[in-house]
Amino acid sequence: MLTYSIGGIKIEQNEDALDRYLSKRTLYELKTTWEAIEDVFSIHFARYGLSSAKFNALVHLYMAGDHGLTQSELGKKVLASRPTISGLVERLEKEDLVVRNTDPADKRVFRVCLTNRAFALMHAFLPVHNDYMHKVMSVLDRHGREALISLLEKIKKGLG
């Protein structure tokens, strides 16, 4: 039997029960932390007229450079289905953030490229975003961040 304290309450459990409780508690903390991160970042993105999905697509197109990406390449990078990526690209087009150009090598394929407006937005936003991410994670020192990365990688391997 193990005795431990949660919120000042002493609890006695066998090791297996404690191990199971800690597994559930860890996953709960991961989930609620991720939800809090999503909430904070949605406000951060909204200041620039972006959402997480729009930013994710735009940053991949920004990194791709002038030749852009095909819609299917973009969909794979942002882990979106064909209909989802089509809708996202249409919304980005309406906001004058991307254009679809015919691929010179294959006229059946469209390449999605950033507009000058989107390029300027990303050029201004990325330094602010990088600083913001650093600020959010500054509650952990470098060693804490390295440890967290290592633990999260172990969890990902365990999911496979």
N, C-alpha and C positions, 0 to 999 in steps of 0.2 A: 504494500500500500504506500502511496505517495501522498503527502500533505502539501498543499500549496495554497496561496492566498490570491484572491482576485477581488479587488476593491475592498480589502479589509476583511473579506469573508473567507474563512478557512474551509477548504474542500479536501476531502479524502477520496482518492480514486486509485484504481489499479493502474499500472503503467500503460496498458493498452488503451484504456478509456481516456487517459490524459493525452496520449499520442493522437488519438482520434479527434479529441477536442481541439488540440493545437493545429491539426490539419485543417479543420473547418474554420477555425479562427483566422489562420493565415490567409486562406482563400477569401474570407469575408473582408479582411483588411485590404488585400490586393484589389478586390472589386470596388470597395468604397473609395479607396485612394484613387483608382483610375477614374471613377465617376467624378470625383472632385477635380481632378486634373482636366477632364473634358469640360467641366463647367467653367473653370478659370480660363482655359484656352479659348473657349467659344466667345467669351467676352473680349479677350485679347484680339482674336481674329476679327471680330465684329467692328472694332475701332477702325479697321482698314477695309471694311465692306467684304470681308472674307468669311468663309466657314472652313472647318477642318478639311472637308472634301475638296473645296476649291483650292485651298492652299496646297494640299497634297498634289493635286494635278498640276498646278502652276509651277511648283518647285521642280517637279520632274521635267516639265517642258523647259524651264529655265536652265536646268543642268544639261538638257539635250542640245541646247544651242540653236543656231539658225535653222538647221534642217528639221527640227521638231521630231515628233513621234507619230507613228500611225495610231489610229484609235485603238487598235488591238494591243499595240505595245504599251500605250498609256494605261489601258485597262488592266493589263498584267502587272504593271508597276504599282498601281494604286489598289490592286486586288478587287476590281469591280467587274461585274458581269457586263456583257455586251449592251443590254438595254440601259443599265445604270450609267455606263460611261457615255453612251450616246446622249442621254438626258443632261448629264453634267457638261459635256462639250457644247450642247445647244445653249444651255444657260450661260456659259462662259462667252459664247459667241454673241449672245444678245447684250452682254455687258461690255462688249468690245475688248475682251481680254484675250481671245484666241481667234484665229482664222483657220479654216480648213482649205488646204490647197491640194490639188491633184498631184500625186506622186509622179515625177517625170519618168521613172522607170516602169511604172504600172498604173495606167490611167484609171483602173478600177479602185485604186487605193487612195484614201485621203490622208494627208499628213497634217497634224494639228500643230500649229506654231503660235507662239506668243505675239501679240500685237505690241507696238511701241508703248502703248499705255500700260500693258501688263508687265513689260520689261522694266519700265520705270517704277511701277508699283513694287515689283519684286526687289529691284535694286535698292529702293528705300526701305522696304519692310524687312528684308533678311537680317541686316545688322540689328535692328530693333528686336526682332524675333529671337535671334541668337542671344542677345543680352537678357531678354526676358526668360528664356529657358535656363540660362545660367543663374539668374536671380531665384527662380523657382527652386532649383536644385541646391542653392547655396546653404540650405539648412543642413546639408551633409558636407563634411570636408571631403577632400579628394579620396582618402582611404575609404570613407563611408560609401561614396559613389562607386568606387571600384568593387567593394564588397557587395553592394546591391546588384550591380551588373552581373557579378559572378553568380550570385544566388538566383537571379532571374534566368540566367542561361541554364543553370541546373534544372530549374522548374521546366523550362521549354524542352530540354532533353528528356525529362521524365514524361512529358506529354506524348512524345513520339513513340 
